[in-house]
Each structure stands twice: as structure tokens, then as C-alpha cells.
């Protein structure tokens, strides 16, 4: 980054630290994210991890600490790497994880699974994925089948499992319509 970009990133970083000193973590985190986008830095990642940790976003904190450790390792900064990994490990103990299973029948239907609107790779299925606490949506989509979805609420820690069932066959053009309501 050029000098002006570094100056902007530094100003954002300083503003965020001042907010964190006042306990205003919710306001500080976005400033740290912008600072990191402008001029990536291991120090910003550590501050961001701390900010996320104070706002209950443990999976995001864990990831920031892991990224800071990786940056330190590639720079040959062993002490910083160890410190960042220790922080990541501490946060990992209180992270939420979501495991999405797909039934064999759904797999045969060519289902594509999305988490919060993002398509998942097959390697991400059946794997406990660290996620921040809160509401998440799991969807399964396949041509010629009705879309299936589930809303999942993750607590601040713990593991939740969701299983994608076989999808209902429908007429062409009806894939994304909700299932018919049962008679009353």
C-alpha cells in the first residue's frame, strides 16, 4: 500500500483502539476490518480478534488470531506466532460449531448446500465448522426439487448438527416455491 493508504489504515486502527479503551467494541470492530482491508497487518488482526472476542463473535476472533499467527510465522516472528496461537486456542474452547450432514438420497439428487447464502464445498459437509453465535440459514437446492431450508440458532458455544433430507421432486419451474400447507 502507498503512504496515504497506510496513513488511513493507521488512523482507523487508532480510532478503533480508542473505542476499545472505552468498551465500545461494537463500534471498533468495523474500523479494524477497514484498516485491515486497506493495509493488512498482524497487529490489526490481533486487535480485531480481541474486538470480536469482546462482542461474542468467538469464531471470528479465532480466525483473526489464527491469521495473525500465520502472518507471524511467515515473518519468522516465533514469539508473536506462539502468542496468537495461544489466544486462538483459548477462544476455540468456547466456539460454536455447526455440522451439516447430507443424506445419501439428497447427495444422489445432486443437492447443493448453502450456509447463510454461501455455497459449501463437499469437504465442508460433515465437518464441525466454527461459526459465530446467532442465527444461520442452511439451504439445499437441486434441479427439479423443492428447495429445503432450516434456520439454526447457535449459542455462544457448543455444537449443533443439521441433516439435509432428500428433497421433494416438483414440476419444472416450481423448485423454489414453498411446500404446500397441510389441510387444516
Buried (B, 14 or more C-beta within 10 A) or exposed (E): EEEEEBEBBBEBBEBBBEBBEEEBBEBBBEBBBBBBEBBEBBEBBBBBBBBBBBBBBBBBBBBBBBBBBBBBBEEEBEEBBEBBBEBBEBBBEBBBBBBBEBBEEBBEBEBEBBBEEEEBEEEBBEEBBBBBBBEBEBBBBBEBBBBBEBEBEBEEEEEBEBEBEBBBEBEEEEBEEEEEEEEE
